[in-house]
Amino acid sequence: MSFEPFEITGAGPELYDRIGRTYTGTRHPDPRIAAAIWDALGDARTVLNVGAGAGAYEPPDREVVALEPSEVMISQRPAGAAPVVRGRAEELPFGDGSFDAVMAVLSDHHWTDRRRGFHELRRVARERVVLFNANPEEADLFWLTTEYLPEFLELIPARYRHAGAWEAELRRALGTVDVMRVPIPHDCTDGFYGAYWRRPEAYLDPRVRRGMSVFAQLSSGAVNRALDALGADLEDGRWHERHRELLSMDELHLGYYVVAAVATKEPGGRA
């Protein structure tokens, strides 16, 4: 397949144009998470990766096209990566049913219009839509949030404060979905927000934090208070005392899931 570059007229600066310049230093695809995502793609041969960033989790054995709004992220794609088109999930520059499958990895929470974005994913997918992301209803599973960064919970829209709202939203947008829990390994190589649940010292490293959009969306006051408290608790052993059971665990559920939806026809015949 070959596609000409596309840019949405009037698109403003993206979050990752500000924070993503050292993204690839800490964000390396974890093979266990990759296996879960690729398994959900089934036998799809052509795949669109929406919000593709620097190319993590793009399956090497399929024909992939990447879509990404941030020039900063595009510039970090390695040599030999899938061809990339600049654009947004809410307005995909492809015709109906252009790909066997469409995937979005840790990106749909950054869309400005999730309903529109999901509609677009369904529109261009012939067979299936695959997502990897966190259930916002389970944000309170993580000790970093509940004990140090409760301000993070304020970023979550009120509609997710009711049990089942997230899955209901997915079903309305995508139809029948399989929602598969993905526990995070203790040595996860992809440094997203929940990756260091057994390595708390990592959150004190500014290089690690620069790879996590959460910290860019919170006030410096909230972040500094959290880091000061975590540093003190690590220094005097209080964190290890509270969380000693984590130190013997190989993986932990923190609300991350792979979601797979088989493409179905909407009223009027559109996929």
DRENPAGU-889805 format. One record per residue (C-alpha): residue number from 1; residue in one letter; chain; x, y, z. Coordinates in Angstrom, 3 decimals, decimal comma. Layout:
<pts>
PT   seq   type   mol          x          y          z
PT   NUM      a     A          X          Y          Z
...
</pts>
This chain:
<pts>
PT   seq   type   mol          x          y          z
PT     1      m     A      0,000      0,000      0,000
PT     2      s     A      1,137      3,556     -0,588
PT     3      f     A     -0,377      6,690      0,919
PT     4      e     A      0,499     10,337      0,483
PT     5      p     A      1,264     12,366      3,650
PT     6      f     A     -1,837     13,988      5,116
PT     7      e     A     -2,122     16,786      7,642
PT     8      i     A     -5,349     18,077      9,126
PT     9      t     A     -5,788     21,756      8,434
PT    10      g     A     -5,570     23,851     11,563
PT    11      a     A     -4,264     21,088     13,820
PT    12      g     A     -2,732     22,686     16,915
PT    13      p     A      0,435     21,728     18,794
PT    14      e     A      0,272     18,232     20,235
PT    15      l     A      1,104     17,214     23,771
PT    16      y     A      3,909     15,009     22,534
PT    17      d     A      5,481     17,867     20,601
PT    18      r     A      6,203     19,261     24,060
PT    19      i     A      7,040     16,165     26,061
PT    20      g     A      8,063     13,503     23,579
PT    21      r     A     11,588     14,525     22,617
PT    22      t     A     13,253     11,836     24,754
PT    23      y     A     10,371      9,382     24,522
PT    24      t     A     12,304      6,506     23,029
PT    25      g     A     14,820      6,578     25,878
PT    26      t     A     12,412      4,805     28,225
PT    27      r     A      9,559      3,573     26,042
PT    28      h     A     10,583      0,233     24,548
PT    29      p     A      7,882     -2,283     23,591
PT    30      d     A      7,463     -5,051     26,125
PT    31      p     A      7,390     -8,450     24,374
PT    32      r     A      4,644     -9,828     26,632
PT    33      i     A      2,345     -6,902     25,946
PT    34      a     A      3,230     -7,069     22,261
PT    35      a     A      2,222    -10,737     22,157
PT    36      a     A     -1,204     -9,914     23,630
PT    37      i     A     -1,794     -7,137     21,096
PT    38      w     A     -0,603     -9,144     18,103
PT    39      d     A     -2,671    -12,153     19,125
PT    40      a     A     -5,765     -9,934     19,192
PT    41      l     A     -5,037     -8,845     15,607
PT    42      g     A     -5,846    -12,386     14,511
PT    43      d     A     -4,971    -13,149     10,892
PT    44      a     A     -5,140     -9,521      9,732
PT    45      r     A     -2,490     -8,854      7,106
PT    46      t     A     -2,913     -5,084      6,668
PT    47      v     A     -2,915     -2,969      9,827
PT    48      l     A     -3,312      0,735     10,547
PT    49      n     A     -1,634      1,873     13,771
PT    50      v     A     -3,419      4,995     15,049
PT    51      g     A     -1,448      7,258     17,365
PT    52      a     A      1,587      5,245     16,376
PT    53      g     A      4,219      7,400     18,031
PT    54      a     A      7,727      6,067     17,519
PT    55      g     A      6,458      2,716     16,250
PT    56      a     A      6,268      0,530     19,337
PT    57      y     A      4,087     -2,594     19,009
PT    58      e     A      3,827     -2,476     15,228
PT    59      p     A      3,834     -6,140     14,179
PT    60      p     A      6,873     -6,888     12,000
PT    61      d     A      5,214     -9,683     10,035
PT    62      r     A      2,299     -7,644      8,652
PT    63      e     A      1,818     -4,741      6,288
PT    64      v     A      1,513     -1,747      8,603
PT    65      v     A      0,749      1,916      7,993
PT    66      a     A      1,244      4,300     10,916
PT    67      l     A     -0,773      7,436     11,669
PT    68      e     A      0,606     10,006     14,098
PT    69      p     A     -0,143     13,733     14,708
PT    70      s     A      3,163     14,711     16,351
PT    71      e     A      6,181     15,567     14,223
PT    72      v     A      8,377     15,061     17,282
PT    73      m     A      7,199     11,481     17,602
PT    74      i     A      7,432     10,845     13,872
PT    75      s     A     11,055     12,016     13,888
PT    76      q     A     11,907      9,273     16,396
PT    77      r     A     10,636      6,408     14,275
PT    78      p     A     13,558      4,111     13,472
PT    79      a     A     14,897      3,358     10,031
PT    80      g     A     12,823      0,648      8,433
PT    81      a     A      9,693      1,459     10,438
PT    82      a     A      6,305      1,329      8,778
PT    83      p     A      5,412      4,268      6,505
PT    84      v     A      3,802      7,057      8,504
PT    85      v     A      0,989      9,464      7,673
PT    86      r     A      0,469     12,589      9,734
PT    87      g     A     -3,105     12,855     10,941
PT    88      r     A     -5,620     12,371     13,752
PT    89      a     A     -7,824      9,518     14,832
PT    90      e     A    -10,900     11,722     14,532
PT    91      e     A    -10,404     12,225     10,784
PT    92      l     A     -8,617      9,262      9,235
PT    93      p     A     -7,446     10,001      5,680
PT    94      f     A     -8,378      6,561      4,341
PT    95      g     A    -11,392      5,108      2,617
PT    96      d     A    -13,915      2,748      4,184
PT    97      g     A    -12,511     -0,716      4,833
PT    98      s     A     -8,950      0,200      3,842
PT    99      f     A     -7,309     -2,165      6,336
PT   100      d     A     -7,955     -5,613      7,723
PT   101      a     A     -7,397     -4,264     11,239
PT   102      v     A     -6,853     -0,984     13,048
PT   103      m     A     -4,914     -0,790     16,311
PT   104      a     A     -4,398      1,976     18,873
PT   105      v     A     -1,937      1,493     21,728
PT   106      l     A     -2,076      3,779     24,771
PT   107      s     A     -3,382      6,602     22,595
PT   108      d     A     -7,178      6,834     22,624
PT   109      h     A     -7,210      8,697     25,955
PT   110      h     A     -5,462     11,579     24,140
PT   111      w     A     -8,081     11,966     21,417
PT   112      t     A    -10,158     15,128     21,548
PT   113      d     A    -13,316     13,249     20,504
PT   114      r     A    -13,298      9,573     21,473
PT   115      r     A    -16,695      8,868     19,934
PT   116      r     A    -15,583     10,264     16,598
PT   117      g     A    -12,253      8,462     16,839
PT   118      f     A    -13,863      5,084     17,483
PT   119      h     A    -16,279      5,675     14,590
PT   120      e     A    -13,332      6,335     12,310
PT   121      l     A    -11,483      3,195     13,446
PT   122      r     A    -14,563      1,112     12,682
PT   123      r     A    -15,001      2,802      9,343
PT   124      v     A    -11,579      1,917      7,953
PT   125      a     A    -11,309     -1,577      9,515
PT   126      r     A    -12,607     -4,493      7,448
PT   127      e     A    -12,225     -7,114     10,164
PT   128      r     A    -11,303     -5,856     13,620
PT   129      v     A    -10,295     -3,008     15,911
PT   130      v     A     -7,717     -3,654     18,638
PT   131      l     A     -6,935     -1,300     21,534
PT   132      f     A     -4,471     -1,458     24,404
PT   133      n     A     -5,206      0,986     27,182
PT   134      a     A     -6,155      1,393     30,813
PT   135      n     A     -9,677      1,274     32,196
PT   136      p     A    -10,128      4,702     33,828
PT   137      e     A    -12,497      3,186     36,398
PT   138      e     A     -9,549      1,239     37,816
PT   139      a     A     -7,126      4,129     38,178
PT   140      d     A     -7,277      3,705     41,936
PT   141      l     A     -5,607      0,285     41,736
PT   142      f     A     -2,163      1,870     41,567
PT   143      w     A     -0,377      2,912     44,750
PT   144      l     A      1,348      5,832     43,016
PT   145      t     A     -2,014      7,408     42,294
PT   146      t     A     -3,821      6,707     45,551
PT   147      e     A     -0,935      7,453     47,912
PT   148      y     A      1,000     10,179     46,131
PT   149      l     A     -0,811     11,576     43,074
PT   150      p     A     -4,547     11,669     43,844
PT   151      e     A     -4,720     14,678     41,532
PT   152      f     A     -4,465     12,202     38,676
PT   153      l     A     -7,986     11,012     39,479
PT   154      e     A     -9,261     14,534     38,806
PT   155      l     A     -8,129     14,205     35,189
PT   156      i     A    -10,556     11,340     34,623
PT   157      p     A    -13,917     12,442     33,178
PT   158      a     A    -16,892     12,090     35,508
PT   159      r     A    -18,644      9,653     33,171
PT   160      y     A    -16,184      6,937     34,222
PT   161      r     A    -17,118      7,146     37,893
PT   162      h     A    -19,851      4,551     37,427
PT   163      a     A    -18,936      0,866     37,338
PT   164      g     A    -19,131     -0,552     33,837
PT   165      a     A    -19,195      2,823     32,084
PT   166      w     A    -15,931      2,242     30,233
PT   167      e     A    -16,948     -1,114     28,795
PT   168      a     A    -20,399      0,242     27,964
PT   169      e     A    -18,774      3,086     26,031
PT   170      l     A    -16,648      0,597     24,095
PT   171      r     A    -19,673     -1,529     23,232
PT   172      r     A    -21,657      1,483     22,037
PT   173      a     A    -18,765      2,627     19,880
PT   174      l     A    -17,377     -0,674     18,616
PT   175      g     A    -20,114     -3,269     19,030
PT   176      t     A    -19,316     -6,626     20,591
PT   177      v     A    -15,926     -6,479     22,288
PT   178      d     A    -13,613     -8,922     24,023
PT   179      v     A    -11,916     -7,220     26,963
PT   180      m     A     -8,782     -9,093     28,023
PT   181      r     A     -6,865     -8,250     31,168
PT   182      v     A     -3,136     -7,653     30,651
PT   183      p     A     -1,171     -7,819     33,922
PT   184      i     A      1,962     -5,691     33,935
PT   185      p     A      5,214     -7,622     34,476
PT   186      h     A      7,534     -6,417     37,225
PT   187      d     A     10,323     -5,849     34,693
PT   188      c     A      8,175     -4,209     32,018
PT   189      t     A     10,398     -2,622     29,383
PT   190      d     A      7,818     -0,065     28,264
PT   191      g     A      8,031      2,820     30,706
PT   192      f     A      4,400      3,940     30,775
PT   193      y     A      2,743      5,145     33,973
PT   194      g     A      2,145      1,761     35,609
PT   195      a     A      5,314      0,040     34,411
PT   196      y     A      7,424      0,592     37,525
PT   197      w     A      4,979     -0,651     40,152
PT   198      r     A      7,735     -2,831     41,722
PT   199      r     A     10,534     -0,341     41,031
PT   200      p     A      9,330      2,793     42,815
PT   201      e     A     12,698      4,546     42,691
PT   202      a     A     12,222      4,921     38,941
PT   203      y     A      9,522      7,566     39,434
PT   204      l     A     12,104      9,860     41,013
PT   205      d     A     14,084      9,876     37,761
PT   206      p     A     13,100     12,863     35,577
PT   207      r     A     14,138     10,956     32,451
PT   208      v     A     11,584      8,243     33,285
PT   209      r     A      8,857     10,781     34,047
PT   210      r     A      9,412     12,551     30,733
PT   211      g     A      8,137      9,431     29,010
PT   212      m     A      4,800      9,575     30,865
PT   213      s     A      2,123     12,007     29,761
PT   214      v     A      0,469     11,930     33,200
PT   215      f     A      3,185     14,070     34,734
PT   216      a     A      2,900     16,675     31,984
PT   217      q     A     -0,814     17,095     32,667
PT   218      l     A     -0,520     17,699     36,417
PT   219      s     A      0,603     20,869     38,158
PT   220      s     A      4,248     21,132     39,150
PT   221      g     A      3,094     21,600     42,740
PT   222      a     A      1,239     18,302     42,781
PT   223      v     A      4,123     16,470     41,133
PT   224      n     A      6,738     17,949     43,460
PT   225      r     A      4,701     17,066     46,548
PT   226      a     A      4,310     13,514     45,293
PT   227      l     A      7,997     13,096     44,549
PT   228      d     A      9,050     14,530     47,900
PT   229      a     A      6,696     12,169     49,744
PT   230      l     A      7,743      9,129     47,728
PT   231      g     A     11,428      9,921     48,158
PT   232      a     A     11,003     10,246     51,912
PT   233      d     A      9,041      6,990     52,148
PT   234      l     A     11,698      5,133     50,165
PT   235      e     A     14,516      6,570     52,224
PT   236      d     A     13,087      5,547     55,590
PT   237      g     A     11,601      2,238     54,395
PT   238      r     A      7,932      3,115     54,790
PT   239      w     A      7,125      2,327     51,155
PT   240      h     A      8,697     -1,115     51,400
PT   241      e     A      6,901     -1,799     54,657
PT   242      r     A      3,519     -0,891     53,172
PT   243      h     A      4,083     -2,795     49,946
PT   244      r     A      6,250     -5,729     50,932
PT   245      e     A      3,863     -8,147     49,170
PT   246      l     A      4,603     -6,469     45,813
PT   247      l     A      8,286     -7,320     46,033
PT   248      s     A      7,597    -11,034     45,533
PT   249      m     A      5,067    -10,624     42,715
PT   250      d     A      5,999    -11,190     39,077
PT   251      e     A      3,046     -9,282     37,627
PT   252      l     A      0,232     -7,055     38,795
PT   253      h     A     -3,160     -6,041     37,445
PT   254      l     A     -3,332     -2,263     37,205
PT   255      g     A     -6,346     -1,887     34,943
PT   256      y     A     -4,663     -2,402     31,561
PT   257      y     A     -6,541     -4,333     28,888
PT   258      v     A     -6,437     -5,410     25,285
PT   259      v     A     -9,821     -4,741     23,683
PT   260      a     A    -10,713     -6,533     20,457
PT   261      a     A    -13,825     -5,735     18,423
PT   262      v     A    -14,859     -7,611     15,314
PT   263      a     A    -15,907     -5,130     12,653
PT   264      t     A    -19,659     -5,174     12,035
PT   265      k     A    -21,938     -3,290      9,728
PT   266      e     A    -23,629     -0,156     10,977
PT   267      p     A    -27,198      0,652      9,927
PT   268      g     A    -27,063      1,478      6,239
PT   269      g     A    -24,325     -1,040      5,480
PT   270      r     A    -21,170      0,820      6,479
PT   271      a     A    -18,546     -1,230      8,299
</pts>
